[in-house]
Structures are given as C-alpha cells and as structure tokens.
C-alpha cells in the first residue's frame, strides 16, 4: 500500500494511518475510521512522527520527536 503511513503496535501488527482534511483541519485516522486523539510521537513506517490533540487534529509531523 504505497503512500499509506504505517505504525507498529507493541505486538508488531501494522496500523494504517491516514491524514484526513476536513474544514481546514487535518486529522489522523486509523484504518477503521477512528480519529486518533491525544497521540504523542506516533511513528509510521517512513520514520515520520505524528502528534494529535484532544480532538484528533494533527499538531505536529516530522522526522524528530
């Protein structure tokens, strides 16, 4: 699945994350459609870290924690 960010859970199963833009805001959503709220330094397969706020809005994304 090229272009789709992956993260790994503690049991090494992949979780696919997608950025969804809605009304000018970017949300982090998993493969089942659940908004990822209050996440800090979640790393995808491309070594990109994401953080979200209480509403699931992406507050930072980058190669460093």
SERO-4910 file (N, C-alpha, C, O; in steps of 0.05 Angstrom, whole numbers):
BEGIN
 pado doro    nc1    nc2    nc3   cac1   cac2   cac3    cc1    cc2    cc3    oc1    oc2    oc3
  Unk    A     17    -23      0      0      0      0     18     25      0     22     38     21
  Unk    A     28     31    -22     46     53    -25     33     80    -18     10     84    -25
  Unk    A     47     96     -3     37    123      4     20    123     28     11    145     37
  Unk    A     14    100     40     -3    100     64     15     95     88     28     75     90
  Unk    A     16    114    107     33    112    131     25     87    148      2     82    151
  Unk    A     45     73    158     40     51    176     54     57    203     76     69    203
  Unk    A     42     48    224     56     48    250     55     19    261     39      3    251
  Unk    A     71     13    280     71    -14    292     63    -12    321     73      4    336
  Unk    A     45    -30    329     37    -31    357     57    -48    372     76    -58    361
  Unk    A     53    -50    398     72    -65    414     72    -95    407     92   -109    413
  Unk    A     51   -105    394     51   -133    386     58   -136    357     54   -157    345
  Unk    A     70   -116    345     81   -116    318     60   -121    296     66   -135    276
  Unk    A     36   -112    300     16   -113    278     13    -85    267     12    -65    282
  Unk    A     13    -83    240     12    -56    228    -15    -42    232    -36    -55    231
  Unk    A    -14    -16    236    -37      1    237    -34     22    215    -14     36    215
  Unk    A    -53     23    198    -51     42    176    -63     69    185    -86     69    195
  Unk    A    -48     90    181    -58    117    188    -62    133    163    -47    131    144
  Unk    A    -82    150    163    -87    168    141    -92    196    152   -104    200    173
  Unk    A    -83    216    136    -89    244    143   -115    251    128   -117    247    104
  Unk    A   -134    261    142   -159    269    131   -162    299    135   -160    308    158
  Unk    A   -166    314    114   -170    343    116   -200    348    115   -214    340     96
  Unk    A   -210    363    135   -238    369    137   -241    397    148   -231    403    170
  Unk    A   -255    414    134   -259    442    142   -234    456    151   -233    470    171
  Unk    A   -213    452    135   -187    466    140   -170    454    162   -149    466    169
  Unk    A   -178    431    173   -162    419    194   -154    391    185   -168    378    170
  Unk    A   -131    382    195   -120    356    187   -122    337    211   -113    343    233
  Unk    A   -135    314    207   -140    294    228   -124    269    221   -118    263    198
  Unk    A   -116    254    242   -102    228    239   -123    207    244   -134    206    266
  Unk    A   -128    189    225   -149    169    226   -137    142    221   -120    139    203
  Unk    A   -145    121    236   -135     94    231   -152     80    209   -171     92    199
  Unk    A   -145     55    203   -158     41    181   -187     35    186   -202     31    167
  Unk    A   -196     35    210   -225     31    216   -240     57    217   -265     57    221
  Unk    A   -227     79    213   -240    105    212   -240    120    239   -253    141    241
  Unk    A   -228    109    259   -227    122    286   -206    144    286   -183    140    279
  Unk    A   -215    168    295   -197    190    298   -178    185    321   -186    177    343
  Unk    A   -152    189    316   -131    184    336   -127    209    353   -115    228    345
  Unk    A   -138    208    377   -137    231    396   -115    228    416   -109    206    425
  Unk    A   -103    251    424    -83    252    445    -59    234    440    -50    221    459
  Unk    A    -50    232    416    -27    215    409     -2    233    409     -3    255    400
  Unk    A     19    222    419     45    236    420     66    219    408     70    196    416
  Unk    A     81    229    388    104    216    376     98    188    366    112    170    371
  Unk    A     76    186    351     69    161    338     85    159    312     83    177    295
  Unk    A    101    138    309    119    136    286    107    118    265     98     96    271
  Unk    A    108    127    239     99    110    218    123     95    205    146     98    214
  Unk    A    117     79    185    138     63    172    159     80    157    181     70    152
  Unk    A    152    104    151    171    123    138    187    139    157    200    159    150
  Unk    A    187    132    183    202    145    204    192    174    209    207    191    218
  Unk    A    166    179    204    154    205    209    138    203    235    123    184    239
  Unk    A    142    222    253    128    223    279    104    242    277    106    263    265
  Unk    A     82    234    289     58    250    290     48    254    318     51    236    335
  Unk    A     37    277    324     23    282    349     -4    294    343     -7    309    324
  Unk    A    -23    288    360    -50    299    356    -60    311    382    -50    304    404
  Unk    A    -80    328    381    -91    340    405   -116    324    414   -121    302    403
  Unk    A   -131    335    433   -154    321    445   -176    316    425   -193    298    429
  Unk    A   -176    330    402   -196    327    382   -187    310    358   -202    305    339
  Unk    A   -161    302    359   -150    286    337   -138    302    315   -130    291    294
  Unk    A   -135    328    319   -123    345    299    -93    343    301    -82    344    323
  Unk    A    -80    339    278    -51    336    277    -38    363    286    -43    384    274
  Unk    A    -22    361    307     -8    385    317     20    386    308     32    408    308
  Unk    A     32    363    301     59    363    291     64    337    275     53    316    281
  Unk    A     82    340    256     91    317    240    119    323    231    125    345    221
  Unk    A    137    304    235    164    309    227    182    285    232    172    264    242
  Unk    A    207    287    225    226    265    228    238    263    256    254    245    261
  Unk    A    232    282    273    242    282    300    220    283    320    198    294    315
  Unk    A    224    270    343    204    270    365    199    298    375    183    302    393
***
